[in-house]
Amino acid sequence: MPNPTAAMLVIGDEILSGRTRDANMHHLANELTHAGIDLKEVRVVSDDHDAIVAAVKALSGAYDYVFTSGGIGPTHDDITADCIAAAFGKHIDVRDDARALLQAHYDARGQELNAARLRMARIPDDATLIDNPVSTAPGFKLENVHVMAGVPSVFNAMVASVIPTLTGGAPLLSQTICIMRGEGDIAIPLRALAEEFTDLSIGSYPFQRDGVYGSNIVIRGTDGVRIDAAATQLADTLGL
Amino acid sequence: MPNPTAAMLVIGDEILSGRTRDANMHHLANELTHAGIDLKEVRVVSDDHDAIVAAVKALSGAYDYVFTSGGIGPTHDDITADCIAAAFGKHIDVRDDARALLQAHYDARGQELNAARLRMARIPDDATLIDNPVSTAPGFKLENVHVMAGVPSVFNAMVASVIPTLTGGAPLLSQTICIMRGEGDIAIPLRALAEEFTDLSIGSYPFQRDGVYGSNIVIRGTDGVRIDAAATQLADTLGL
C-alpha cells in the first residue's frame, strides 16, 4: 500500500518579502519522512483571505493530510482560523474550550485576557484542538487540515503532538553515496540504475568543493535490502 | 499602478524529503522585493512530470513572472526543461546555441560532451537562454517563465542576470519597530493603525527572548513618508 500523502501551507507575507527565512518546512519534511508520510507539495501564500481559502481547498482535496503554519496569533493580520472555517463552510467564534485554556494561562500570569488575546480562542465548529505546550494558544484540526503556529518553537511542539495521531506508512530510508566526479560523468550509469530499480527513487545532487566537482547520489525507498543492492551495484559499476 | 506579481516554483524531492533545506526562495524573495516585484506565491513540488506541468500552467496564468529552481542538470531526474516545453506545447530538443556553449566549455577542460551533458542543451523552441557564468549550462525563459538551476551559486548568478531584464515597480520599503511587549498587549492599537493606513501592510511577528515576550512590528509599503507617519503614530500611541 502506498504511503499516505501530505501537503504544507505556509502563510505569511514575511516569508514572501524575504524578511524571514522559513524554518518550519524543513522541520515538517523531516518529521513526515520519518513517519512514513510523503510530503508531496508545499505552498507559501500571503496573508490574504482568498489566497488562503483557495490553497486550503486545493490541498485538502488533493492530499491525505494538510499542515498549515502561521497566522493564528492575536493581531489583525492573523486570519488563518477564519480562512479555514470559510474553506469548509463552518461557523467560527470564540469557543469555550479554547477560552478556558487561555483564561487559565493569563490568570496564572496576572495578565488580562483582552479582546485581542481572545481572538486566539476563535475555533471553527467541529474542529479538535491541538495542544500548545509552549504558549497555550491552541492550534486545531478540521477535516484533514492541521492548523499550527508560525513561531518555530510552537510549530515544532505542535508537530510533535500531532504526528503520533496520524496513520503513517513505511518510513522513507535513504543512502547517500558521495562521488568525486561531476554529474555529467556518471549520469549514464545512473540512469541505467534508476531504470532497473524502479521501486527506488535515485537523485543526484551536484556540488563543487575547492574547485572540484562532485555528486551526492541519494537512493531512497522503503526497503533497505533493495537500497543496499542498488548502492552496491552503483559502486561496482563506477569502480568505487 | 500596482507592482508586477511573481511566483516561484521549487522543483525537488530533496527539499520535500527534508534532506536539503531550500536556500533559493529566501534569496529570490529579497531580490524581487528590491526590484519592486511582489512575490505572491511559492510552490515546492517533487520531480514528477504531471506535478511540474500543472504547477507551471497554474502559476504562469496567475502571475506576471514565474521563476523555477532545480531539475536542469544532466541526470535522469532532471526533467524540468521537458516539463516546461510540455506545459506550453512546445517542441524540445538539443539546440545549437546551447550545444555550442557546452562544447566550448568542455573542450576548454579536455572533457567529453557526452550524451548526459548534452541533455543540458535541451531547450524548448522559442525560449531565450539565461546566462550561467558559474558552470555554463544555461537556463532559459519561455513565455513568462524563467527556468533556473537549483544549485544556489548558479541560481543566484542567474537571478542577477535576469532581474535587470524585468519591468519592476516601486521597491517595497519597510520599517521594523521592536516592542518588548507581547502581541496580545498591542494588538488593539495595531489593528486601529492598520485600519487607518490601508495603503500600508502592517505585520506583527512575536518572539520570546530569555523568557520575555516581544513583537517586531513591520510596516511595509512603497511610500516612505507614509511609513514614517505610521511608525511615529504607533510610537506615540504606545508611549515608546
Interface residues (C-beta under 8 A of the other chain):
Chain A: D13 E14 I15 L16 S17 G18 R19 T20 R21 D22 M25 H26 H27 L28 A29 N30 E31 L32 T33 D38 L39 K40 E41 V42 R43 V44 V45 S46 D47 A51 G73 P74 T75 H76 D77 Q111 N114 A115 A116 R117 R119 M120 S135 V151 S153 L172 S174 E183 G184 D185 I186 A187 I188 L190 R191 A194 E195 S201 I202 G203 S204 Y205 P206 F207 Q208 V218 R220
Chain B: D13 E14 I15 L16 S17 G18 R19 T20 R21 D22 M25 H26 H27 L28 A29 N30 E31 L32 T33 D38 L39 K40 E41 V42 R43 V44 V45 S46 D47 A51 G73 P74 T75 H76 D77 Q111 N114 A115 A116 R117 R119 M120 S135 V151 S153 L172 S174 E183 G184 D185 I186 A187 I188 L190 R191 A194 E195 S201 I202 G203 S204 Y205 P206 F207 Q208 V218 R220
